[in-house]
Amino acid sequence: MSNMANRKHENIILIGMPGVGKSTIGVILAKELGYQFLDSDLLIQQQEKRLLKEIIEMDGVDGFLAIENQVNCDIEERGCVIATGGSAVYGKEAMEHFKEIGTVVYLHCSYEILSKRLGDLRGRGVVLKDGQTLWDIYEERRILYEKYADLIVTEEHHGIEETLHLLMKELQ
């Protein structure tokens, strides 16, 4: 385990709710670190040749989650910032894989701020079971985000630059 410190930051995996800024911050962080940037939602769409919302409509929530878990488990790149979909934490195998290949960072934001940012959840390709509200998934996922996170960075009340600065400081 002596090179764990070196190995740990081979990848930085961003997890958190939709609308928290994983993709936006991920791209800038990758530039700052000289890393590649990967968006796992885009990898899913590329593999399936369908939009996220089409996969959810056609395959159902469980079908989508199975595809997402498989795509995330297959990520083997090194030197990447990886922005995951908000539902990635439902994939136990994928999350264990991510913890092995990098540092998992939970970008946290309060429910109040998220609810203002997010419009139509289904239109965004957000995984919602019948009858689930934003509050329901926020509470359900928050527990999983905290469970898998190596670092937690609260991004509310901060602009992108401030959040990036906080994140860089935490990664040192």
MARMAR-299115 format. One record per residue (C-alpha): residue number from 1; residue in one letter; z, y, x. Coordinates in steps of 0.5 Angstrom, whole numbers, plus 500, padded with zeros to 3 digits. Layout:
NODE, doke, miro, c3, c2, c1
NODE, NUM, a, Z, Y, X
...
***
This chain:
NODE, doke, miro, c3, c2, c1
NODE, 1, m, 500, 500, 500
NODE, 2, s, 500, 505, 506
NODE, 3, n, 493, 508, 504
NODE, 4, m, 496, 509, 497
NODE, 5, a, 496, 516, 498
NODE, 6, n, 489, 517, 500
NODE, 7, r, 487, 512, 495
NODE, 8, k, 490, 515, 489
NODE, 9, h, 486, 521, 489
NODE, 10, e, 479, 517, 490
NODE, 11, n, 478, 519, 483
NODE, 12, i, 481, 524, 478
NODE, 13, i, 481, 522, 471
NODE, 14, l, 482, 527, 465
NODE, 15, i, 485, 525, 459
NODE, 16, g, 488, 529, 453
NODE, 17, m, 486, 531, 446
NODE, 18, p, 479, 533, 444
NODE, 19, g, 478, 541, 445
NODE, 20, v, 483, 541, 450
NODE, 21, g, 478, 542, 456
NODE, 22, k, 477, 536, 459
NODE, 23, s, 470, 537, 460
NODE, 24, t, 470, 544, 462
NODE, 25, i, 476, 544, 467
NODE, 26, g, 473, 537, 470
NODE, 27, v, 466, 540, 472
NODE, 28, i, 470, 546, 475
NODE, 29, l, 475, 542, 478
NODE, 30, a, 469, 537, 481
NODE, 31, k, 466, 543, 484
NODE, 32, e, 472, 545, 487
NODE, 33, l, 474, 538, 490
NODE, 34, g, 467, 537, 492
NODE, 35, y, 467, 531, 487
NODE, 36, q, 462, 528, 483
NODE, 37, f, 463, 529, 475
NODE, 38, l, 463, 524, 470
NODE, 39, d, 463, 525, 462
NODE, 40, s, 465, 518, 459
NODE, 41, d, 463, 520, 452
NODE, 42, l, 456, 522, 455
NODE, 43, l, 456, 515, 459
NODE, 44, i, 457, 512, 452
NODE, 45, q, 451, 516, 449
NODE, 46, q, 447, 514, 455
NODE, 47, q, 448, 506, 454
NODE, 48, e, 448, 506, 447
NODE, 49, k, 442, 511, 446
NODE, 50, r, 446, 514, 440
NODE, 51, l, 451, 520, 439
NODE, 52, l, 458, 518, 439
NODE, 53, k, 458, 520, 431
NODE, 54, e, 452, 515, 430
NODE, 55, i, 456, 510, 433
NODE, 56, i, 462, 511, 429
NODE, 57, e, 458, 511, 423
NODE, 58, m, 454, 505, 424
NODE, 59, d, 459, 501, 428
NODE, 60, g, 466, 503, 425
NODE, 61, v, 472, 506, 429
NODE, 62, d, 474, 499, 432
NODE, 63, g, 466, 498, 434
NODE, 64, f, 466, 505, 438
NODE, 65, l, 473, 503, 441
NODE, 66, a, 470, 497, 444
NODE, 67, i, 464, 500, 447
NODE, 68, e, 468, 506, 449
NODE, 69, n, 473, 501, 453
NODE, 70, q, 468, 497, 456
NODE, 71, v, 464, 503, 458
NODE, 72, n, 470, 506, 462
NODE, 73, c, 472, 499, 465
NODE, 74, d, 465, 499, 468
NODE, 75, i, 466, 506, 472
NODE, 76, e, 467, 504, 479
NODE, 77, e, 465, 511, 482
NODE, 78, r, 469, 514, 488
NODE, 79, g, 470, 521, 489
NODE, 80, c, 469, 523, 482
NODE, 81, v, 473, 527, 476
NODE, 82, i, 472, 523, 470
NODE, 83, a, 473, 527, 463
NODE, 84, t, 474, 521, 458
NODE, 85, g, 474, 522, 451
NODE, 86, g, 480, 523, 447
NODE, 87, s, 480, 516, 444
NODE, 88, a, 480, 513, 451
NODE, 89, v, 487, 511, 451
NODE, 90, y, 486, 506, 446
NODE, 91, g, 483, 502, 451
NODE, 92, k, 489, 498, 455
NODE, 93, e, 484, 495, 460
NODE, 94, a, 480, 501, 461
NODE, 95, m, 487, 505, 462
NODE, 96, e, 489, 500, 467
NODE, 97, h, 483, 500, 471
NODE, 98, f, 483, 508, 471
NODE, 99, k, 490, 508, 474
NODE, 100, e, 488, 503, 479
NODE, 101, i, 482, 507, 481
NODE, 102, g, 485, 514, 481
NODE, 103, t, 490, 519, 479
NODE, 104, v, 490, 520, 471
NODE, 105, v, 492, 527, 469
NODE, 106, y, 494, 529, 462
NODE, 107, l, 491, 536, 459
NODE, 108, h, 497, 537, 454
NODE, 109, c, 496, 543, 449
NODE, 110, s, 500, 544, 443
NODE, 111, y, 498, 541, 436
NODE, 112, e, 498, 549, 433
NODE, 113, i, 493, 551, 438
NODE, 114, l, 489, 545, 438
NODE, 115, s, 488, 545, 430
NODE, 116, k, 486, 552, 431
NODE, 117, r, 480, 550, 436
NODE, 118, l, 478, 544, 433
NODE, 119, g, 473, 545, 427
NODE, 120, d, 470, 539, 423
NODE, 121, l, 473, 533, 427
NODE, 122, r, 468, 528, 424
NODE, 123, g, 462, 532, 426
NODE, 124, r, 465, 532, 433
NODE, 125, g, 465, 525, 434
NODE, 126, v, 472, 524, 434
NODE, 127, v, 475, 517, 432
NODE, 128, l, 479, 518, 425
NODE, 129, k, 481, 512, 421
NODE, 130, d, 480, 513, 414
NODE, 131, g, 486, 518, 411
NODE, 132, q, 488, 520, 418
NODE, 133, t, 489, 527, 420
NODE, 134, l, 489, 531, 426
NODE, 135, w, 497, 531, 426
NODE, 136, d, 497, 523, 425
NODE, 137, i, 492, 522, 431
NODE, 138, y, 496, 528, 435
NODE, 139, e, 502, 524, 435
NODE, 140, e, 499, 517, 436
NODE, 141, r, 496, 519, 442
NODE, 142, r, 501, 524, 445
NODE, 143, i, 505, 517, 446
NODE, 144, l, 499, 514, 450
NODE, 145, y, 497, 520, 454
NODE, 146, e, 504, 520, 456
NODE, 147, k, 505, 513, 458
NODE, 148, y, 499, 513, 462
NODE, 149, a, 499, 520, 465
NODE, 150, d, 501, 520, 473
NODE, 151, l, 501, 528, 472
NODE, 152, i, 502, 532, 466
NODE, 153, v, 499, 539, 466
NODE, 154, t, 500, 544, 460
NODE, 155, e, 494, 548, 459
NODE, 156, e, 496, 552, 453
NODE, 157, h, 497, 560, 454
NODE, 158, h, 493, 559, 460
NODE, 159, g, 485, 561, 461
NODE, 160, i, 481, 556, 465
NODE, 161, e, 482, 559, 472
NODE, 162, e, 490, 558, 471
NODE, 163, t, 489, 551, 468
NODE, 164, l, 485, 549, 474
NODE, 165, h, 490, 553, 479
NODE, 166, l, 496, 549, 476
NODE, 167, l, 492, 542, 476
NODE, 168, m, 490, 543, 484
NODE, 169, k, 497, 545, 485
NODE, 170, e, 500, 539, 482
NODE, 171, l, 494, 534, 486
NODE, 172, q, 497, 537, 493
***
